[in-house]
C-alpha cells in the first residue's frame, strides 16, 4: 500500500525555492507585532513574513476574491445540527457541481483526480476548514482511496459521502464507494488507473 | 536587518520566496499599487484580523452557503447562536490585544475590523444623533431575517458586555442599532 500524505500543512510546506531580496518601508506597529510573534515562536522576522505572505497568496487572497465569509467552526457545527441532512445534501450537490471545475479552472489545471485532491481538497477544502486533512493511498487491490478527516459530527461525514463522491464520479466518469466514519470518510475509486 | 525610518515606518530588507514576490507584483499591478503598499496592506490585515481569526479556529464559506443557512435555521435559535459567538469572540479578541471593553473599542475592533473583515457585514458606519444616541449602521447581503437576528444579537451583546441600552431597526439589507450611552440600572 502506498501512502501519500497531504494536508493543509502542505499548503505552507517549505520547498527549495529561490528568494528575491526586497527593501520595504513598512508600518512600524505592524512590524513590531510580527517581530514579537516571531520571537515567541523562535523564528526570524524574515521567516514569519514569508509564511504570512505565502498563506495570504494561497488562502486569504482567494477567500477575498470569492468573498467567502469567515466564521467560527462552532457556527458551522450549529448549522449542521439545525438543518435537515437531505436539504444540506441537495444544497452542497448544487454548489459543488460548479465549484470544483471553477476552482481547477482558476488554478489553470485540468480536471483529474490528482488535481481535485491537490487543489480542491487539500488547498481549498482544508484551508476553508471543511475538513482538516486529506490522505491518499492505493489499496491492495489497486483502487485509489481518499481519506478526509474533519472535526464535525457524523452528519458531516454522511453529507461529504453523499456529495463529494457523487461529484468526483460525475467529473471523472467513474464510480465511487464511500465509507462513513464519525470524524472521517474514505472515498474509494472503483475504476483502477483513473486519471 | 531593520532600521527605523520615520516614527511610523520601519525599513526592512527581506528575502522573500520569488514565486510569492511574483504573485504580489502581479497583484500590485492589477490594483495600481506599489509592491511595498501591497505587502504593507497584507501584513496589516494579518496583524489586525487573520492572525486572530486563525486562533479562533474558523472556517470559510461562500455567501451562498451562509444565505442557505440563514434561510433554513430557526430565527430564535440562530439569533441566540450569533449572540453567543459575539459574546465569546469580542472579550477574547479584546483581552488578547489588551484593549479595554468600551463601546468605542467594540465599534472599532469588533464591527469595523472583525465583522467587516469576516465579510458577514459588507460595510459599517456610525454617527451620533441629535439626542446624543450612537447609531450603528450595518449593511449586508442576507435579507430581512438576518437583519432581525443580527440586530437583536448586537443589542443583547451590548447589554451583556457594557450594560448599555440598545434598540434596533431592521431593513432588507441593513439594520441600525441605536445605543443610548446611559447605562442600564
Interface residues (C-beta under 8 A of the other chain):
Chain A: X17 X18 X19 X20 X21 X22 X23 X24 X25 X26 X27 X28 X29 X30 X31 X33 X34 X37 X45 X46 X49 X50 X52 X53 X54 X55 X56 X57 X60 X61 X63 X66 X67 X68 X69 X70 X71 X72 X73 X74 X75 X76 X78 X79 X82 X83 X84 X87 X91 X95 X127 X128 X129 X130
Chain B: X1 X2 X4 X5 X7 X8 X9 X10 X11 X12 X13 X14 X15 X16 X17 X18 X19 X20 X21 X23 X24 X27 X35 X36 X39 X40 X42 X43 X44 X45 X46 X47 X50 X51 X53 X56 X57 X58 X59 X60 X61 X62 X63 X64 X65 X66 X68 X69 X72 X73 X74 X77 X78 X81 X85 X88 X89 X117 X118 X119 X120
